[in-house]
Amino acid sequence: MKESFYIRHDYNSRNDEKILRLRQKYPNGAGYAIFWMLIEKLAESSEGRIKLEDADVLAFELQMESKWITDVIKTDNLFETDKVFFWSNRLLSDLAERSEKSARAVLANKIRWSKEREQRREINKSYHETTKSKFEKNKSQQEASKNP
């Protein structure tokens, strides 16, 4: 089964000033679609960033014009760039938060199971001590009854 995650999508993001300009520039929601598909691609990438030179590959994959992809990446500071990569600071923050939550959950799970293992050990130890004690008591009673 493929692992699937979600990304935060503010319910009113379509009304953001930068997004409104993007929606105005590209007909039929194409700019808005490109923006969110790029966000999804960034989230799927291992580093949360993609090389700018991969715009043509992204355009082919997303079935959009290459110049539109490049324009959306570079317009209105919707994405950060360093001339080699582009990324979304908001997305990187969300990914870091998800990673941190996951690490905390793994640690909490380890602690929980460690405590449960220790409790089971104590129960087993107590059971074996009780059983051993009963066995020894029975044995000594049997020996006492054989040797009056």
C-alpha positions as CSV (number, residue, x, y, z in Angstrom):
1,M,0.0,0.0,0.0
2,K,1.4,3.4,-1.0
3,E,1.9,5.8,1.9
4,S,-0.1,8.9,1.5
5,F,0.1,12.2,3.5
6,Y,-1.9,15.3,3.5
7,I,-0.8,18.9,3.2
8,R,-2.4,21.9,4.9
9,H,-4.7,23.8,2.5
10,D,-6.3,26.8,4.0
11,Y,-9.9,26.9,3.1
12,N,-9.7,30.5,2.0
13,S,-6.4,30.3,0.1
14,R,-8.2,31.2,-3.1
15,N,-8.7,34.7,-1.7
16,D,-5.1,35.3,-0.9
17,E,-3.8,38.5,-2.7
18,K,-1.1,36.6,-4.6
19,I,-3.4,33.8,-5.5
20,L,-6.1,36.2,-6.7
21,R,-3.5,37.7,-9.1
22,L,-2.6,34.2,-10.3
23,R,-6.2,33.3,-10.8
24,Q,-6.8,36.5,-12.7
25,K,-3.8,35.9,-15.0
26,Y,-4.7,32.2,-15.9
27,P,-8.1,31.3,-17.2
28,N,-10.4,28.6,-15.7
29,G,-8.4,28.1,-12.5
30,A,-5.3,26.9,-14.4
31,G,-2.9,29.1,-12.3
32,Y,-4.5,27.9,-9.1
33,A,-4.3,24.3,-10.2
34,I,-0.6,24.7,-11.2
35,F,0.1,26.3,-7.8
36,W,-1.4,23.4,-5.8
37,M,0.0,20.7,-8.1
38,L,3.5,22.3,-7.6
39,I,2.9,22.3,-3.8
40,E,2.0,18.6,-4.0
41,K,5.1,17.8,-6.1
42,L,7.3,19.7,-3.6
43,A,5.7,17.7,-0.7
44,E,6.5,14.5,-2.6
45,S,10.1,15.4,-3.2
46,S,12.7,14.1,-0.8
47,E,14.0,17.6,0.2
48,G,10.8,19.7,-0.2
49,R,12.4,21.5,-3.1
50,I,12.8,20.9,-6.9
51,K,15.3,22.2,-9.4
52,L,14.1,25.1,-11.5
53,E,15.6,23.3,-14.6
54,D,13.0,20.6,-14.1
55,A,10.2,22.9,-15.1
56,D,9.8,21.1,-18.5
57,V,9.5,17.7,-16.8
58,L,7.0,19.1,-14.4
59,A,5.0,20.7,-17.3
60,F,4.9,17.3,-19.1
61,E,3.9,15.5,-15.9
62,L,1.2,18.1,-15.0
63,Q,0.1,18.4,-18.6
64,M,0.5,22.2,-18.5
65,E,2.5,24.7,-20.6
66,S,6.2,24.9,-19.5
67,K,6.1,28.7,-19.6
68,W,3.1,28.6,-17.3
69,I,4.9,26.4,-14.8
70,T,8.0,28.7,-14.8
71,D,5.8,31.8,-14.6
72,V,3.9,30.5,-11.6
73,I,7.1,29.5,-9.8
74,K,8.6,33.0,-10.4
75,T,5.6,35.3,-10.1
76,D,4.5,37.2,-7.0
77,N,6.9,35.3,-4.7
78,L,4.5,32.4,-4.3
79,F,7.7,30.2,-4.1
80,E,11.2,30.9,-2.8
81,T,14.1,30.4,-5.2
82,D,17.8,30.5,-5.1
83,K,18.4,30.3,-8.9
84,V,18.8,26.5,-8.7
85,F,15.8,25.3,-6.7
86,F,12.4,26.5,-5.8
87,W,10.4,25.7,-2.6
88,S,7.7,26.9,-0.3
89,N,8.7,28.0,3.2
90,R,5.2,27.3,4.4
91,L,5.3,23.7,3.1
92,L,8.8,23.1,4.5
93,S,7.5,24.3,7.9
94,D,4.5,21.9,7.6
95,L,6.7,19.0,6.6
96,A,9.1,19.7,9.5
97,E,6.1,19.8,11.9
98,R,4.8,16.5,10.6
99,S,8.3,15.0,10.9
100,E,8.6,16.2,14.5
101,K,5.2,14.9,15.4
102,S,6.0,11.5,13.9
103,A,9.3,11.4,15.8
104,R,7.5,12.2,19.1
105,A,4.9,9.5,18.3
106,V,7.6,6.9,17.7
107,L,9.4,7.8,20.9
108,A,6.1,7.7,22.9
109,N,5.3,4.3,21.4
110,K,8.8,3.0,22.3
111,I,8.3,4.3,25.9
112,R,4.8,2.8,26.1
113,W,5.9,-0.7,24.9
114,S,9.0,-0.6,27.1
115,K,6.9,0.1,30.1
116,E,4.5,-2.7,29.1
117,R,7.4,-5.1,28.6
118,E,8.7,-4.3,32.0
119,Q,5.3,-4.8,33.6
120,R,5.0,-8.2,31.8
121,R,8.4,-9.2,33.1
122,E,7.4,-8.3,36.7
123,I,4.2,-10.2,36.3
124,N,6.0,-13.2,34.9
125,K,8.7,-13.0,37.7
126,S,6.0,-12.8,40.4
127,Y,4.1,-15.7,38.8
128,H,7.3,-17.9,38.6
129,E,8.3,-17.0,42.2
130,T,4.8,-17.9,43.4
131,T,4.7,-21.1,41.4
132,K,8.2,-22.0,42.7
133,S,7.2,-21.3,46.3
134,K,4.1,-23.4,46.0
135,F,6.1,-26.2,44.4
136,E,8.7,-26.2,47.1
137,K,6.0,-26.0,49.8
138,N,4.2,-29.0,48.3
139,K,7.5,-30.9,47.9
140,S,8.4,-30.3,51.6
141,Q,5.0,-31.3,52.7
142,Q,5.2,-34.5,50.7
143,E,8.7,-35.3,52.2
144,A,7.3,-34.6,55.7
145,S,4.4,-36.9,55.2
146,K,6.8,-39.7,53.9
147,N,9.1,-39.3,56.9
148,P,6.9,-39.2,60.0
